[in-house]
Amino acid sequence: MKQLTLKSLQTLLLLLLLTTLVSSGNTKAEEKQTPLLAKNTYIIHMDKSTMPSTFSDHLNWFDSSLKSVSASAEILYTYKHVAHGFSTRLTPQEAQTLANQPGILSVTPEHRYKLHTTRTPQFLGLDKTTTLLPASQQQSQVIIGVLDTGVWPELKSLDDTGLGPVPTTWKGECEVGNNMNSSHCNRKLVGARFFSKGYESALGPVDLSTESKSARDDEGHGTHTLTTAAGSVVPEASLFGLASGTARGMAAQARVAVYKVCWLGGCFSSDIAAGIDKAIEDRVNVLSMSIGGSLMEYYRDIIAIGSFTAMSHGILVSMSAGNGGPSSSTLSNVSPWITTVGAGTLDRDFPAFITLGNGKTFAGASLYNGKPLLDSPLPLVYAGNASNSSVGYLCLQDSLIPEKVSGKIVICERGGNPRVEKGLVVKLAGGAGMILANNEAYGEELVTDPHLLPAASLGQKSSQILKSYASSSANPTAKIAFLGTQLEVKPSPVVAAFSSRGPNALTPNILKPDLIAPGVNILAGWTGAVGPTGLTADDRHVSFNIISGTSMSCPHVSGLAAILKGAHPQWSPAAIRSALMTTAYTSYKNGAAILDVATGEPATPFDYGAGHVDPVAALDPGLVYDANVEDYLGFFCALNYTSFQIKLASRMDFTCDPKKEYRVEDFNYPSFAVALETASGIGGGSDAPKTVKYSRVLTNVGAPGTYKASVVPLGDLTVKIVVEPETLSFAQEYEKKSYTVSFTYTSMPSGTSSFARLEWNDGKHRVASPIAFSWT
């Protein structure tokens, strides 16, 4: 493990201070109240079956229950699908009193979630095949619901030219609000709703001078994810001439519906629950959410609960894995009924070259495309030596001394504040340009930004040489040259350093993420309310922007799921996810393993899950690992959930059969996560071999055929793997066959991991499942 440097410690302390300041920024009304009197938002789950006969209407029952503990409290939302209940504002004492009443299943405190913030169709092969064409008409019957920051409806990416009537299954609407009316929807954007009651209850009324109280997107994130998933075809798209070409979403013929649940102050669980509730009622087919928070038990997590209900209605839920990488066990959204998406790169870069006064040149990256710097070298200064702050090297607001940076290129280090804000700080202090230096936390990953001044990012190794030169040279100088767009970059994809990693901290025997998709430097639609940096000082207006995050990889899979839903409307959410996973690839065309940019070494299933999505192969997977609601209820039993906890998680009355053995190892997932015991966990330190068995069921979704199993080690494999039977023959479509896998192992030190891949092959189809072993 690397030791923390003094600067790393200073940065960590600064981040802790900033976190403390943000956490303390509650509403003024709450600041004036004592903790016992301060009101918070709660989501109340009620037992539908216990409504007293004296009430003829559930809404009256909700209201009466609430008024029994607080005469002044009002219902924010009522829920039909995510929960049978409502949300409201209560003091902790009132919440406890309500929780003790008959008929109340739970009183759950509000949680704030955060957003996980072209060439992609060509990279994924969507422009090179006619396989997708027969599905185009059916694809237009698929509706993708996007829970995010809203939409900028005037974009060409939402043009409905060529689309037929809105599907008759659609039950939603286009809500009228501030800067948004019903005419903004069309045959492409079929619906738009907004949910602000939880946000406003926590932080006060929406400030109409900075954001619209409607489905209109004033932030950009929602428009970007929406158009990534299903934007219409737009020729000659680019950001300042960069990444130029035809932009289109993954499922360009699919319809989209917007549910604005995220605001400038965050995404609140009561609003998210209301958004999911309406999306189910509106009858979307795919639900895309680039939102995440901390892990908690499934029956306590409103997103897990809401997505379970969506799944039970046949809706595939795609969510981002999180941007906590490259650290291990940093995943969000790990429910097995959610498709969890990590991020990889495209084969497109935006190179910039930095040349030092000593003649050395380094390759960096940038989206800057404004007035270039002079061709002659400029003075170079390290921000830490041009500031009175102990963390001046981070280029925080007002931290630089103008006299020391004026007319110079300033070296700023990543961390502490947004990358684009560092450039603005340098510009306001009189700096001529900026070099954004990676430290050990960011490694060699180059994330580009549309800076407000000439600036480029640089990997860790080059940054160390750069800083050494700046501190040792008597007259350090540098030049930055911007080379525009570079295509066919190799190797690609690589796993993004920021992409959250496994193992799954909540349920170790479920492998997450499920797969990766493009999430770095993605070009998609943007809001007209703010510039591409999102900074107040950025008055540039663009129709497209390039940003990165698992927020961007998630809608890629949402759109691809819509393509599969259009091609195979009878497939379940689990079958669609299985098709995407078992056809994903883990190596380049030359046979080398996909790399992890954070380490430069081969990535593992803890990084990429089943691999990088391959939508063309997913259309014809051969076999799938299917699962229905009953299978997921059995999963809860395997977790030893009580009937009460199962009811909270699923809204279903279900009792585990005491005569049946439920095991997570037998849950029909398309991947294998095998958490093994160390010596201390095996009979007091015995090194005798031990065997664990997993069982699976495969469903044939192709022609009749015989599949043979094989196991491919990924690196050094210390576990013996036996598949029984080794062949499976399918005579008809939707026929099911089961098999078991035995893993025989000896003890290894805690923290050890090993990997393999199980493949079923009939000569045409390769049905692959990753296997990840971890000793705990």
N, C-alpha and C positions, 0 to 999 in steps of 0.2 A: 504494500500500500504506500502511495506517495505521501511524503510528509508535507504538511501545510507550510507554505512560506509565510513570512510576515505580511506580505501584501495580500495573500489569500485570506489570512486571519482578519486583516483590516477590512477586506471586502465583505467577508462573512458577517462581521460586526455591523457594518453599514447596512447590509441587507436585513439583518435582524432589527435594526433601528427603524428602517423604512417599513418593515412589516408591522412593527409595534405602532407606528404612527398611523398606518392605514387601518389597522384593527381598531384603533381608538376613535376613528372618524365616524361615530354614530350620529344620529339626528340630534338636533338641539333639544327636542322634546325629551328624548331619552336621557340626555346628559343632566337634565334638571331633576330627573326622577331617581329615587333610590332603587337599588336592584330589585327589591321585593315589589315595587310599584311599577317598574319599567315594563312596558308591554312589548311582546315579541310575537311574530307570526307563527302559528301552529297549523299543521294539517291534521284534521280529526277524521279517523277511520271509524265508521259505525257499522255495527252488525245488522245488516239488512233484515235478517230473519227475526230480530227481537223487537221490531217496532211495535209499541203498545197499540192495542186495538182502538184506543181512544183517538188515535190520529188516522185520518184518511189519506194523508199526503206526507211523503217523506220530507219535503221541504218544511212543513209545519213542525215535524218532529225535530229536524235540525235546529230550527229557530227556537223552539221551546227548550231544548237541551242547552243551547247557548245562553239564553236569557236566564236560565236557572243559576248560572254562575256569574253573569255579568249583564247588568241591565243596559250598559252603554255599548257593548261589543256588537259589531256588525259582521255579517258573513261576507268574505271577499269573493270566494268562488264556491260553487257546488260542483262536485265531481260525480260522474256517472260510471266511468270505465276504469280510470286509474285507481279510484277508491270509491266506496260508497260513503260519501261524507262531504266535508267542507273545510275551508281554511278561514282563519280569523285571527284577530290580535287579542292576546290575553296576557295578564301578569302571570308569573310562574305559579303563584298560589292558586289563581283561577284555573290555570291549566291542570294542576294537580287535582283540584276539586272535580273538574270535568272528567278527568281520566278515571276517577273512582266511581263514576255513575254507571248504572246498568246500561248495557248496549253499546258502550264505548270500547272499541278494540284497541285503539292507540291514539295518543296525542303526541305528534312528532314535531319537534322544533324545526323551523325554517333553516335551510342551508343555502349558502351562496356558492354558486359554481362559476367557473371561468371558461372563456373561450380558449381552445387549443390552437392559438395561432402561431390555340396553343399547339404546344408540340405533343402534348400527351396522347391524343388519339393515334398519331403516327407511331409513337414509341410503343404503344400497346398493340399495334397491328390492326387497329379498327379501320384504317383506310386501305388495307391491302387485301381485303377478303370480300367475297360476295356472300359469304355464309350468313352475314347479318341481315342482308337485304330482305329475305322473306319475312323476317320478324318486324320490319319497320312499321307496317300497318298495325300489328298487335302492340308494338311498343307505344304507339300513340294512345293506347287505352290505359297505359300505366301512369299513375300519379305519384310523384315523389313529394312528400311533405318535408320541409326543411325548418327545423327549430333553430333560430339564430337571431341575428340583429335586424332582420327585415330584408327589404328589397328596394332597389332603385328601378322603378318600373319602366322608365323611359328608354332603357338600354336596348340597342339592336339585338342583344343576346336574348331578349324576350319577345322578339318579333314572332307573330303567329302565322305568317304567310305559309300557305300550303297545308296547314293543319285542318283537320275536319272538325266537326262539332265536338264540344266538350263531352267526355264520356258520360253516359247516362247514370253510371254508378256514383258520380260525384254529388255530394250533398252539402258541400261547403258554400262559402260566400266571400265576397270582397267587402270587408268592413270599411266604413267611412271614418276618417279621423283627420288629424292635423296634417295638411299637405298631402292627403290621400283620399281619393274617392273611388266609387265603384267602377268608373270608366277606365281606371288604370289596369284593371284585370282584362284578360282576353282569352283566346283559345289556348295560349301557352301558359300564361300565369292565371290559373283558373280560380285561385282563391288567395286571400291575404287577411290574416287576423293579427291582433296584437293583445298582449297580456301584461299589464303594468301594475296591477293592484298590489301584488307582493312587493314589488320594487318601491312603489310610492309609499306603502305602509312603513317600510324600513327607512327610506332615505328622503321622504318628502315628495311633493309633486314634481312631475317631469318638468324640467326647465325648457320651455318652448323656444328659448333663444339658442339652445345648443342641440336639442334633439326633438324629433317629431313624435307626438303622442298618437301614433298610428303605426301601420306596418312599414312605413317608409324607413329606409336604412340610412342613418346618418353617420355610421361608423365604417362600413365597407365590408366587414367580415362576412355578413350574411349574403350580400350580393355576390361575393367571390365564391362562396361555397355553393350557392344555388346554381350559378352559371357553370361552375365546374361539373356539377352533376348532370345538368340537362340544358345548358344554354343552346340557343339556336345557332345556326352556322352564320358567322360574320367574317367576310373577306377583309383582307388588309388590316387586321388587328395588330396592335403592338403597344408597347409602353415607350414613348419617346423614340420610336423607330427600332427598339430592341425586341427580340423574339417575334419579329414580324411574320405574318402568315395568316392563314384562316383559323379563326378561333371557333371552337364548338365544344359543347359539353359531351360527356360520355354517352348519354342517351338523348341525342338531339331532338328526337321525335316525341319524347315523353312530356307529360304535362308536369307543372310544378305548382305547389301551394306553399305559402309562406306563413309561418307562425312566429311572430316576433316575441321572444321571451327573454332576450338579452338586451340590456340597456348600458349606457355609459358607466353605470355603477355596478354592473355585474348581472348575473343570471340567478334569479331566486327560485327556490324549489316549488313554491306555491304557484308561480307563473308557469314554470316548466310543466308541472302536473296538469295545469289547466290547458296548456298547449297540446300535450299528448292526448288528453281527454277529447279535445275537439278534433284532433287529427284522426283519431279512431272513429269518432262519430261522422266525420266528413268522408271517411272511407278512402284514405290514402292507401297505396300498396307498398310503399317503401318509406321509411322514416329515417332521415339523416340528421344526426346531432353531433356537431363538433364541439362538445361541451364536456367538462370533466371536473371532478372534485376528489376528495379523499375517499378511500375504500371504507365500507361499512357492511355489516351483515345485510344480505339481500332483503330481508323483511324490514329493515330500517331505511333502506335507500329508495327514495321516491322515484329516481330514474330507473332503477332495477325493477321496481314494482310496476311502474307505468309501461316500461318496455315489455315486461312479461305479458301484461294485458294486451298490448299491441300484437305481440307474437301469437297469442291465443286467438286473435282475430285475423290471422294470416298475413300480418304485416312484417316484413323484414326490417329490423332495426340495425342500422350501421352507425358506429360511433368511433371517435378518435381514441387512440391508445394513450395519448398524453405526450407532453414535451419534456419529460423528466429525465431523458437519457443523457449520457450513456450509463448512468448508474443503474444497478440491477434492482428488480422489484419496485419499479416506479410506475406501474401501470394504473390507469383508470379504466372503468367500464369493463369489468372482467366477467360479468354475468354470462353463463354459457348460452343464453338465448339471444345475446347481442353479438353482432359481428364486429370484432375489435380490430381496428386498422392502424398499423404503424406506417412509417414514412421511409421512402427511398428517393433516390435522385433520378433525374432524367439524363438523357445523353446530350444535354445542352448546357453550356456555360456562358458566362459573361466576363471574359478575362480582362485583367488589367495588369500591366507590368510596372514594377517599382524598381527604378535604377538608382543606386546610391552613388555618392561622390567617389567612392573607391572602385567603381566599375562593376560591382556585383549587381545582378538583376534577379528579382524574385517575381514569381507569378502569383497574383492575387485575383480578386474578382470585384466587380462593381456594376451597378445599374445607372451610374451617373452618365448622362448624355448631354450635358449643358456645355457652356463655354469652357474649353480646355485650359489647362495651365500653360504657361509659357514653356517652350521647348527647352529653355535653359534651366539648369538646376536651381532649386530654391533652398534656403536655409531649413534645416530639419531640427526639431526640438521635441524632447520627450515631455509629455504633459506633466508628469510627476515633478519635473524640474522647472515648471512654469506655473506653479500654483503654491499657495500658502496652506493648502489643505493636505492632511496626511493621506487622503485618498484622491489627490489631484490627478493621478494617472488615469482615473475613470472618466474624467471630463464631465463631471456633474455640473448642474446649472451654477453659473457665476463662480466657478472654481478656478478659472484661468486668469492669469495676469496679462492684460492686453499688451503691455510693453514687451513681454517676453515671447508672445506668439504672433504678433502683427507681421503679416507678409510671409509667414513660415508655414511649412507643412508640419502638422502636429501629430505625434504618435499617441493615440488613446487606447486604453485597454478595455476589452469587453467586460460587461458585468455592471450591476448597480443601477443602470438606467437604459432606456431604449437606445439601440445603435444609432438610429437617425437623429436622436436628440443630442448625442455626442457631437455629431457634425454641426448641428445648429449652434451648440455651445462654442465650438471652435470658430464658426463664422461670425457670431456676435462679438467674440473677443478680437476679431481682426485677422484670424488665421486665413491663409490662402488655400489650404487643403488639409486632408486628414488621412492617416493610415490607421485602420482599426486592427489592433494586434490581438490575436488569440492567445490565451494562456492555457495552462494544462487542462482546465475544465472544458475547453472547446476544441482542443486538438487541431487537426488539419481541416476541419469542416469550414467551408467558405459559404456563408449565407449572404446574398447580395441585397443591397438596399438602394432606393432612388434618392440618394443624398442631395442636400441643398447646396453642397459645395463639392468640388472635386475630391473624391474620397474612394478608397479601396480597402477591402479586408484582406488579411494576410494570415496564413496558418501559423501554428505555434512555433515550429522549428525556425521558419524564416523570421518570425517576429523576435525570437531570441537574438538572432544575429543582427537584426535591425536595431534593437535597443542597445546591444553591446556597441555597435558602431556609433550610435548617437551619443553615447556617454563617453566613449574613448577618443573620438575624433575632435580635434581642435576647432574644425570648421565643417561640421556635418552638413551634407546637402542631399537632396533627392529629387527625382522626377517621377511623375505618374502618367502613364500612357494608357488610354482606354481603347480596347480593341473591338467593342461591339458584341455581336452574337457569334458563338462558336457551336457548331453542330457535330453530331456523331462523336461525342466525347466518350472515351473508353478509359477504364471500365465503367460500365453503367448497366443496371443501377448499382449503387452501393447503399447500405443502410445509413440513414441520416444519424448523426451523433445525437441530436436532440430527441429522437424517437424513443419513447419509453420502452423499457425492457422487462422481461420476466426474470425470475419465476413469478408466478401468480401468488401474491402474498395472502390472498383471502382463501383460495381453494387450490392448493399446490398441485393437485392431480388433474387440473384442467389447464392445458397449455394456452397461454396468451402471450403476445397478440395472436390473432388468427392468421394474419397475412400482412404484407406491406403493399403499398401502392405509391405512385408519384406524390411527393409532398414537399419538394424543394424547388424554389424558383418557379412557381406555377403562375401562368398568365391566365387571368379570368376577369370577369366584369367587376366594376368598381362603382362606388357611390359618387354622385356629383356634389355631395355636401362637404367633402374634405379632400385634400390633396393625397397623393400616393403615400406620403410618409405618415399621414394622420395627424401631423403637428399643426397647431393653430397658425403658425407662421408660414405654412406651406399653402400658397394660394394657387398652385397649379391644379388644373382640372383635367382628369383623364377618364376615359371610358373603360380602360383595362389597367390592371395593376399586377405586379409580380410579387407574391409573398410566399412564405414557407411555414410549415407546421404540419402536425398530424391532422389539424383542422382541414388542410388541403387534401390529404390522402383519403380521409373519410368520404367526402362526396364523390371521389373517383369510384370507390366501391359501391356507393349508393346508386350512381348512374349505371354501373355495370350490372348491379343486381336488377335494375329496372329492365335492362336488355334481356337478361335471363328470364325475368318474370313475363315479359312480352313473348318470348319464344316458347316458354313452358308455363303457361298460366296456371296449370294444375299443381305445380311444384310448391312444396311448403317452404317457409323461411329457412328451415334447417337444411332442406335439400339444395336450395340455392347457395347457401353458405358453403355446404360441402363441395358443390361443384367448383366454386371459386377456389377453395382450399386445396382439394386433391389434384387440381390441374396446375397449381402454381409452380414456378420454377425456382431452383436454388443455386443454379450455376449458369455461367455464361456459355455462349455458343462454342467456345474452345474447351469447355469442360471444367474450367476453374470455378471454384466456389465463389458465390457472391461475397463481397468484402464488406467489412464494417469500417466506415470512414473514421470512426473514433479511435480504432486501434491499428488500422491498416492490415488486419488479419482477417481470415475467413469468418464471416458472421455465423451465428448459430440459431437454432429454432427459438431460443429465448429472445433473440433480436428480431427475427422475421417471421416467426410462427411457421406456417406451412410454406412460406416463400413469397415471391413477388407474383402478383396477380397476372394471369394470362387469360383475358376474356374470350378469345377465340377458342381456345381449348376448353374453357368452361362450358361452352354451349353444348358440347358433346362429351360429358365426363365418363360415360360408360356406366359407372356405379356411383351411388351416393350413400352417405351415412345420414339416414333420415331420423327425425325425432318429432314426437307430438307432445301435446300438453301433458298427457299421462306420464311420458318419459321424464319430463321436467319435474313433475310432482314426485316421482320416484327419486330423482336427484335430491330433492329436499329431504326425503326420508333417509337417504344415504348420509346426509349431513346431520342426522339425528334431530331434525327440527320437530317441534311439537305440532299438533294439529292447529293450535292457536297461531304459531309462527308461520305455518304454511298458509293459513287463511290471510294473514297480513301480506305475505309475499305474492299470493296468487288470486286473492279474493274468492277462493274456492273452499268449500267444506270437504276436507280430505283427511282420512285417517290411514296411517301406514299399516299395512298388513303385518301383524306380529309374527306370522308364519313364514314371511318372505324375507330373504336376505337382500338388503339394499346396499350397493357399493358404488362409490363414485367411479371406481375402476371399470365398472360395467356400463357406465353411462355412454350412450352411443355417439361419442364425439369423433370428428374426423382426424384427431391428433391424439398423441399419447404423452402425458406428463407423468413420469414415474418418480415419486418421491421415496427414496430409499433410506433405510436406517443406517446409522454409523455403528461402529462396534459397540458403543455403550448402550445401544438400543437393542442389541441381539444377545439375550441371555447372559448379561454381565460381561460382555467383551469377547464373546466367541467369534472367531473368523470363519466358522463353518458356512458353506454356501446356503443361501436362502432363495426361495422362489416365490414370486408373486405373479398372479394371472389377471389378465384383462380380457374382456369379451366384447365383441362388436357384431353388428348386423349390417350387411350391405344390401342395398336395393338396386336391382337392375333397371336402368332408365334408357337402355340402348337395345341393340339387337341381341338375340341369343348368342351366348359365347361361353368359353371356359377361360377362367383367369387363374394364373399361377402366381403364388406369393414369392417374394424375395426380400432379403434384408440387406440394405446398403449401409455400411458403417460410415460415419462422418468423423474422420479422425480416429484416434485410438479408442477402441470400444472395449470396455472391461466387463460387459454384461453378455451372457449367452442368451440368445433370442430364438425361441422355437414357435412357429406358427402351425396351428392344427385346425382344420386340414390345410394342406399346402395348395390344394386346387379347389376352386368353386365353379360349378357349372350352372348356368342360367338358361332356362328353356323359353322364358317369356318375359315380357316387360312387366316391371313392378314385382317380380319374384324376389323373395328375400332369402338370404343365406347367412348363417352365423359362423363365426370362427373365434378362436381364443389365441392369445399370445402369452407365452410364458417367459418371464424374465428371471434368470438365475444369476445371482450376484454375490460377491463377498464384500465385506466392509471396506469403506474408503473414508478418508478424512472428511469431516464436515466441510461443506462448501465445494466439494468436488462435483464436477458435472461431466457427462458423456452423452454422445448423440448418435442417432442412426435414423434411417428412413425405411419404412415398410412400403413396398410397392406391390400392387396387383396388376398384372399385365395380360391382355388377351391378344397381343400382337398389334392392336390398333390403339387401345386406350392404356394409359398409365395412371393408375389411381394411387396416389402417393400420400402417405401420412408421416409427419415428423414424429420422432421419438426423442424425448428429452429426459435424461436421468439426472437427478440431483440427490446428493447425500446430505441429510440434515441431522 
